[in-house]
Amino acid sequence: MSRTSRTHFGLAALLAGLSTLGPFSIDTFLPAMRAIGSTLSASPLEMQQALTVYLFCYALMMLWHGSISDAVGRRPVILATTLLFGLASVGCALSDTLGQLLLFRALQGLCGGAGLVVGRAIIRDRLEGAAAQRLMSQVTMLFSLSPAIAPVVGGWLFGAFGWHSIFAFMALIGFALFALCWFGLPETHPKEARQPLHPRPLLASYWRVGRTVNFQLLTAAVSFNFAGFFLYVPSAPVFLMQHLHLGPTEFLWLFGPAVSGIMFGAYLSGRMAGHFSSREMVTRAYWLMFAAALANLAYNLLAPEQTLPWAVLPLALYTTGMSLAAPSITLNLMDQFPELRGTASSLQGFCQTMVSSLVAGVVAPLAWASPLRLALVMNLLLVLGFICRMGYRRRIQAAERA
């Protein structure tokens, strides 16, 4: 491996680690949600707020992470948010009421998205074209391990030490990332390229990005594609423990295949970069996602009862396509605003996470009572994503003909 390749892999590993704060905050405590609710005298629906509040604050702060990093640099934002995340996790571990838990979960959410948003901007600061897509794919592959590992780690910690240890573990991750970034993360956004952090130009930048139809369509496509998989994340305790009759330590049955698909899709994206156009890769990705969603629907229509591994295998194919499409769509989206990459990344992340919050707080509770209903909603979300992608393609073709 050349020195440049080692440098890129090291950066990819660090950025992937920063991105894990989000999924670890979502997935690690899922196996213990019932026990936490019992301890805090909270119903399952009230405990769902611990996920919804986190996602809402995660989305809200995404509007600021990129813009602040455009103004003050990437490194200060990363250092501040990793430190605060660690402190918020300590607060969650010490909570003895639902209100306290929700407060510190909100603080976790305000900090948890910085690594993902600012990390994308760092990649575009350093690299262009196929090289940027390869690094984005490396980050995705490494980052994708966390949703598979998180519920397994959470289940083990819960079984061995109780639910408080899950948040103590999150705190260790936050503090460890703070230390690694303090010593190993360079500043990639020079002072001469920074944008002022004043309300009027900031709002003008968001308005400029957000009103662009191509941005709206690409953001909606990525958001709905992801929501087709994310639907199963807040539904995991019911889907696995009620429908598949699994225990708190067996969440890997869901997250293992799904994350394997994400990693394989990211690997394919990196391998195909420079050999296939963005349009060709995204087209192939949608074929995979539709095949998976329809297979999932057919299984739930025809199978007399849910059995492993057939109930979860379609997710592996779906996330392969989802992960193959995401880097190309995301880079296309950000490249429309070269001087506002942080802002564009923030707004895209905000919109995607708001869709995920709606899925977690409203859609999933309406769908998780039936595996067939989950499969139907997955197909609906994918169709919405495909319609948005096709709308973008028609606009590009019309512009090329003009």
Summary of the structure (lengths in Angstrom):
residues: 402
radius of gyration: 20.2
end to end distance: 46.1
largest distance: 64.8
contacts: 1514
relative contact order: 0.15
helix: 83%
strand: 0%
